[in-house]
């Protein structure tokens, strides 16, 4: 184990730049939920990649953005805190020469940290190859990166190069997790995230910001052939509740069916999933509700 490397890698970037997709691609299975809507990742999600060379513990943080409520403040706070508690920072950006206010804010934060920073230009499968050099050049001017890697997280192009470069900067150290562990998240939390993801995919843009999912019950039947799960989708308005349930319960049925399919695949068991919808007005600005729904940093 003398040559074994291990450490923590924080993935940062603006919302929807592909952090969760990249992590899922490297780990080889789905842990973090993905969606083209903002605020998909709300908590720090820890996933583990283990190979002969070492172990990388990825912290997939909420996208850094301008907070509009207490939930938003919590999310940005988690992202910034992770920058200070890791061995390597990986910053994902879109393939563009435009470096906006959000990126400038990340540059400002990165100038305060001491660890190596790798820039990842994601989604290069969507642009011409010759354009990539201009994107690299634009970012080189704003920060002195240790490495710059163009890749496509969605297609898995060049992700192996990124893993090699991360190991280059990780310290020698112990194996923190068993070989077969891929996340430190409890299964109940992963199930809640899957239901939230299916809701994000199915619902219109204005609602997903305002939903949370809580697992009321998750129990395996004595014969081991079925898991009973009861979950509640929490929303902020009565009108949202109606949309989530849908005409004749059609939308809720669709969310439940899509979620059940994925949860069964994950648990490798049959699942009996029951969903309810509750209204909790302004929950994203309530300390009590944020804590109840798992969005409070215990270290504070």
C-alpha positions in Angstrom: 0.0 0.0 0.0 3.1 2.3 0.0 2.2 3.5 -3.5 -1.5 4.0 -2.8 -2.9 7.5 -3.2 -6.1 8.8 -1.7 -7.8 12.1 -1.1 -10.8 14.4 -1.5 -11.7 16.1 -4.8 -14.2 18.9 -4.9 -16.1 19.4 -8.1 -17.3 23.0 -8.6 -19.0 24.9 -11.3 -22.1 26.8 -12.1 -25.5 24.9 -12.1 -26.0 22.5 -15.0 -22.4 22.4 -16.2 -22.3 18.6 -15.9 -20.7 17.9 -12.5 -23.1 15.1 -11.6 -22.9 13.6 -15.1 -19.1 13.6 -14.8 -19.1 11.9 -11.4 -21.6 9.3 -12.5 -19.5 8.6 -15.6 -16.2 8.1 -13.6 -17.9 6.0 -10.8 -19.6 3.9 -13.5 -23.1 4.1 -12.0 -25.6 6.7 -11.1 -25.4 8.3 -7.7 -26.0 12.0 -8.3 -29.2 13.1 -10.0 -29.0 14.9 -13.3 -31.4 17.4 -14.9 -31.1 20.4 -17.1 -32.9 22.5 -14.5 -31.1 24.6 -11.8 -30.6 23.4 -8.2 -30.4 19.7 -9.1 -27.7 19.0 -6.6 -28.5 20.6 -3.2 -26.3 18.7 -0.8 -22.7 17.7 -0.9 -22.7 14.2 -2.5 -19.8 12.0 -1.7 -18.9 9.3 -4.1 -15.9 7.0 -4.2 -13.7 5.8 -7.1 -11.3 3.0 -6.2 -8.7 1.4 -8.4 -5.2 -0.2 -8.0 -3.5 3.2 -8.0 -5.7 4.7 -5.2 -9.0 6.1 -4.1 -10.6 9.4 -5.1 -13.5 10.7 -2.9 -15.5 13.1 -5.0 -17.5 15.9 -3.4 -20.1 17.0 -5.9 -21.2 20.4 -4.7 -24.3 22.4 -5.4 -23.7 24.8 -8.3 -22.4 28.2 -7.2 -25.0 30.8 -8.0 -26.5 34.0 -6.5 -28.7 32.9 -3.6 -32.3 34.0 -3.5 -33.4 32.3 -0.3 -32.1 30.3 2.7 -31.9 27.1 0.7 -29.8 28.9 -1.9 -27.5 30.4 0.8 -27.1 26.9 2.3 -26.2 25.4 -1.1 -23.5 28.1 -1.9 -22.2 27.7 1.7 -21.7 24.0 1.2 -19.9 24.6 -2.1 -17.5 27.2 -0.6 -16.8 25.0 2.5 -15.8 22.1 0.3 -13.2 24.2 -1.4 -11.4 24.5 1.8 -11.7 20.8 2.8 -10.2 19.0 -0.1 -6.9 18.0 -1.8 -7.7 18.9 -5.4 -10.3 21.2 -6.9 -11.9 20.3 -10.3 -13.7 23.2 -11.9 -16.1 22.4 -14.7 -17.0 25.1 -17.3 -19.0 25.2 -20.5 -17.1 25.4 -23.9 -17.2 29.1 -24.4 -14.9 32.1 -24.4 -17.4 34.2 -22.4 -16.4 34.3 -18.8 -19.4 35.8 -17.0 -20.1 37.1 -13.5 -20.7 33.6 -12.1 -17.3 32.3 -13.4 -15.6 35.5 -12.1 -17.0 34.8 -8.7 -15.5 31.2 -8.8 -12.2 32.6 -9.9 -12.2 34.9 -6.9 -12.9 32.0 -4.6 -10.2 29.9 -6.2 -7.6 32.6 -5.6 -8.2 32.1 -1.9 -7.4 28.3 -1.9 -4.0 26.7 -1.8 -4.6 23.3 -3.4 -4.1 22.3 -7.1 -6.9 23.4 -9.4 -7.8 21.4 -12.6 -10.0 23.2 -15.2 -12.3 20.9 -17.1 -13.9 22.2 -20.2 -17.0 20.0 -20.5 -19.4 19.3 -23.4 -16.6 19.5 -26.1 -18.7 17.0 -28.1 -21.0 20.0 -28.9 -18.4 22.2 -30.5 -15.7 22.1 -33.3 -12.3 20.7 -32.2 -10.4 23.7 -33.4 -12.6 26.0 -31.1 -11.4 24.2 -28.0 -8.0 26.0 -28.0 -9.7 29.4 -27.9 -11.7 28.4 -24.8 -8.5 27.1 -23.1 -6.8 30.4 -24.0 -9.7 32.5 -22.6 -9.6 30.7 -19.2 -5.8 30.7 -19.0 -5.9 34.5 -18.8 -8.0 34.6 -15.7 -6.3 31.9 -13.5 -3.1 29.9 -13.4 -4.5 26.4 -13.6 -2.4 23.3 -12.7 -4.0 21.4 -15.6 -6.7 22.0 -18.3 -8.7 19.0 -19.6 -11.2 19.2 -22.4 -13.7 16.4 -22.2 -17.3 15.1 -22.7 -18.8 13.8 -19.4 -21.9 12.6 -21.2 -19.9 10.5 -23.8 -17.1 9.6 -21.4 -14.5 11.2 -23.7 -11.2 12.0 -22.0 -12.5 11.2 -18.5 -9.7 8.7 -18.0 -7.2 11.5 -18.6 -8.9 13.5 -15.9 -8.7 10.6 -13.4 -4.9 10.2 -14.2 -4.3 13.9 -13.5 -6.2 13.9 -10.3 -4.0 11.0 -9.0 -1.0 13.0 -10.0 -1.9 15.6 -7.4 -3.3 13.4 -4.7 -1.2 12.6 -1.6 -0.1 9.1 -0.7 -2.6 7.8 1.9 -4.8 5.1 3.3 -7.9 3.5 1.7 -10.8 5.3 3.4 -13.6 3.2 2.0 -14.0 -0.5 1.0 -13.4 -1.3 -2.7 -17.1 -1.9 -3.4 -18.4 1.3 -1.8 -19.4 4.0 -4.3 -21.1 6.5 -2.0 -21.4 7.4 1.7 -25.1 8.4 1.2 -27.7 6.4 3.0 -30.0 4.5 0.6 -33.0 6.4 1.8 -31.4 9.6 0.7 -30.5 8.2 -2.7 -34.1 7.0 -3.2 -35.4 10.5 -2.2 -33.1 12.0 -4.8 -34.2 9.6 -7.5 -37.9 10.6 -6.9 -36.9 14.3 -6.9 -35.0 13.8 -10.2 -38.1 12.1 -11.9 -40.2 15.1 -10.6 -37.7 17.5 -12.1 -37.9 15.8 -15.5 -41.6 15.6 -15.5 -42.7 19.0 -14.2 -42.6 22.5 -15.7 -39.7 24.8 -15.0 -41.2 27.0 -12.2 -42.1 24.1 -9.9 -38.9 22.0 -9.4 -37.1 24.7 -7.4 -39.8 24.5 -4.8 -39.9 20.7 -4.2 -38.3 18.4 -1.6 -38.8 14.7 -1.1 -39.0 12.9 2.2 -39.0 9.2 2.7 -41.6 8.3 5.4 -41.1 4.5 5.2 -38.7 2.1 3.5 -39.0 -1.5 4.6 -38.1 -4.8 3.1 -40.8 -7.5 3.4 -40.0 -10.6 5.4 -39.6 -12.7 2.2 -37.0 -10.3 0.9 -38.7 -10.1 -2.5 -40.3 -6.6 -2.2 -39.4 -3.3 -0.6 -42.3 -1.0 0.5 -41.5 2.7 0.1 -43.7 5.6 1.1 -42.5 9.1 0.1 -43.9 12.6 0.2 -43.2 15.3 -2.4 -43.3 18.7 -0.6 -44.2 21.8 -2.7 -44.7 25.4 -1.8 -48.2 26.2 -3.3 -51.6 24.6 -3.6 -51.5 25.3 -7.4 -48.2 23.4 -7.6 -49.8 20.4 -5.7 -52.4 20.2 -8.4 -49.8 20.2 -11.2 -47.7 17.6 -9.4 -50.8 15.3 -9.0 -52.0 16.0 -12.5 -55.4 15.3 -14.1 -56.8 12.2 -12.6 -53.4 11.6 -10.8 -51.7 11.1 -14.1 -48.5 13.2 -13.4 -48.0 11.7 -9.9 -48.4 8.2 -11.5 -45.8 9.1 -14.2 -43.3 10.3 -11.6 -43.9 7.2 -9.4 -43.6 4.8 -12.3 -40.3 6.3 -13.6 -38.9 6.5 -10.0 -39.9 2.9 -9.2 -38.3 1.6 -12.4 -34.9 3.1 -11.4 -35.1 2.3 -7.7 -35.8 -1.4 -8.6 -32.8 -1.4 -10.8 -30.7 0.1 -8.0 -31.9 -2.1 -5.2 -32.2 -5.2 -7.5 -35.6 -5.9 -5.8 -39.2 -5.3 -6.6 -40.5 -2.0 -5.2 -44.0 -1.0 -4.0 -43.8 2.8 -4.1 -46.5 5.1 -2.7 -46.3 8.9 -3.2 -48.1 11.7 -1.5 -48.0 15.5 -2.1 -48.0 18.1 0.7 -47.9 21.9 0.6 -45.4 23.6 2.9 -45.5 27.3 2.1 -42.1 29.1 1.8 -40.3 26.0 3.1 -37.1 27.1 1.3 -36.9 30.1 3.7 -37.8 28.2 6.9 -34.9 27.0 9.0 -37.1 24.3 10.5 -38.2 22.9 7.2 -34.7 23.1 5.7 -33.4 21.1 8.7 -36.3 18.5 8.4 -35.6 18.0 4.7 -31.9 17.5 5.3 -30.5 20.9 4.1 -28.8 22.0 7.3 -25.0 21.8 7.7 -24.5 20.0 11.1 -21.0 21.5 11.3 -22.3 25.0 11.6 
